[in-house]
Each structure stands twice: as C-alpha cells, then as structure tokens.
Amino acid sequence: MACKKETVPFKGTPEQEAALKKVIAELKDTKGALMPIMQHAQEIYGYLPIEVQTMISDETGIPLEKIYGVATFYAQFALQPKGKYQISVCLGTACYVKGSGSVYDKLQQLLGISGGECTPDGKFSLDSCRCVGACGLAPVMMINDEVYGRLVPDDVAGILAKYE
C-alpha cells in the first residue's frame, strides 16, 4: 500500500537568505568553494531544499544540476527537513537479525512517512543508520539523543506518545 507523500513547505526567512548570500559572497571566488557553501547553507537552513540549491546556483553561476548532484552524492547533506524529534533506527547486522526492520516498518506505518522524510507537522523525521554502538541492546532506535533498546514493534506507539 503506497502512502501519499506530503512534503513540509519551505519556510526560509529573509535573515537566512541574507546569511547565505553573505557566505556565498565571501567564498564564491575561492577554488573548491561549492562544498563549504553547501555546508554553510545546510547550517543556516537545516537542510538543502531545491529553493536553497537554486539560490546557490543563481549566486555562484554553478549549474543547479551540479549542486543537486553534490547534494545527493554526499550523505552529510539532507534534501528533506529534519523533525523536532529525529528518529533513527539501527539496521546494522546485530539489530536487524533481532527485528529492527519490523520496528522501522511500524514507525513508517504510525508516522505515515518513509525513511528520509519528515511528518507534515515537522514533529518527527525518520532515518535508518548502520550502527549506534549499542549492539547489546539490539534492536535499537534513537530519538534525538535518547536510546531505546530491546524493542519490539508493539513498543513503538508508547514511545512516540512520550513526544506528543
């Protein structure tokens, strides 16, 4: 069953745009400036939506497709905003063999989003990771810096309720 994908609308402020343009003006004539500009842009906005990529392209003259290519190649860049509560489920070997895939599926079902997405209200975002270093607690998920271990899918709703 496919769910309807809703995206969080871009809410950039004039202050953010001014900060980005200042960074670009300082760096654009430096060799290899694209990565630092994109890193600063992500610090300013929290992610790199197409609107921000377009601003970078317009201000630097670098083609938008090159900026998009860099943004999608490097894992440090996010194209979707992160929620107030960032959920990360470990899908590394130890967690996966103990059922983290089912926990991840349950989160997608309850939140109505897929991995890499944010709920339309901006409250939760969902991602997976390969290891959080808590293999003895497998399966594990984190919400911001809080670790939850030895999970089963039936635990998920109760944990989410703490953040409502």
N, C-alpha and C positions, 0 to 999 in steps of 0.2 A: 504494500500500500504506500503510494507516494504521498508525502505531505506537501502542502503548499508552502513554498519558501517565501518568507517575508523578510525584507531587509530593514535594518534600522536606518532612517533617513540621515543624511549628512547634516551635521549641525555645527559647521565651522563658524568661528566668530571673527569679526574684523581684527581683533587683537592677535588671534592665531595667524591670520593671513599676513599681518604686518611682521610678526616674528619670523615667519617662514621667508618672506621676501628679504628681510634683513640678512638672514643666514645665507640665502642664495646670492645676494649682492656681495657678501664677504668672500664666498667660496667659489663662485662660478668660473672665475678665470684661473683657478688652481687645477693643475693636472690631476686627474682622478677624483674630481670633486663630486661626482654623482653619488657614490656610496655615502660619504659624510652628509651630503644634503638630504638624502633619503632618511638616514638615521636621525638627523635633527628633526625632519618633518614628522617622523613617527613619534619622537619625544613630544613634539608640540601637540599633535592630534591624537596620539594613542594608536593610530593605525594609518594605512595609506589608501584611502578610497580613491576612486578614479578622479574625483574633483581635485584632490591634492596632487596626484600624479600629473594632471593637466596643468596645474599652476607651476609645477616644477618644469614641465616641458615648455610652457609659454615663457617663463623667466630665463631659462638656460638655453633654449634653442635645441635641446636634445629631443629627438623624436619620442613621442609618447610610447610607441611600441617597444623602444629600448628600455624605458623606465619601467614599463609593465613587465618586461622580460626579467629585469633585475629583481623586481618586487616579488615575482612568483618563483624565482630560482632560489633565493636565499630564505631559509626558514626564519630568520630574525624579523622578517617583515610580515605584517598581518594586513590582509585586504579587508577584513571584517573587524568591526569594533569588538573590544572585549567587554564583557559584562561587569557589573559591580562585583559579582561573585564569579570568579573564574574557576571552572571545574575542569580538572584534568584526571583522566582515568589511565592508570598504567596498563598498557597492553604488552608489556615485556613478557618474556617466557614464563617466569615464576607466577606472575599474576594471571596471565592468560590461561595457563593449564588449571588454575584454581577457579576460573569462572569470571574473569574481569570482562570478557566480551559480552556476557549476559547483563552485567551491571551497566556497561556502556549502552547497550541496546535499551535497557529500561530507562536510562536518563534521556536518551533521544525521544523515547515514547512519551515520557512525562513532560518534558520541556517543549516538545513539538519542534525540535530543531535537529539538524545533523551536526556531526563533528565539524569544527571550524566556524560555526555560526553562533549568533547571539540572539537571545529572545527579543521580540519586537519592543518590549518594555525596557530593554537594556539591563535587566537584572542579572541574567545568567548567560555565560558563554561556555561552550563545551569543546574540549580538545582531548586528544589522547597523547600519551607520551610512552617512551620505551622503558624507563626505569626511574623510580624515585628513591631508590636505595633503601626500601623498606620491605625487602623480599620476604622476611619472616612474618610479615603481617598480610601477605597476599590473600586475596586480591585487594588492591589499594586504590583509593582516589583521593585527590586533594581538592579542597575548595579554598581558594587563596592560599594561605599558609597552613591551614588545618588539615591534618592527615586522618583519613578514615580507613581502617583496615579490617581484614577478615569479613569482607562484605558478601552479602547475597543480594540478588535483585530486590527482594522484599524490604531491605533496609533503606533503599533509596528515597522513597516518599517521605519517610520520617526525617531523614537527614535534610532534605530540601525544605521541609516545613520549618526548620530552625532559622532559615534565611528569608522567610516570607515576611 
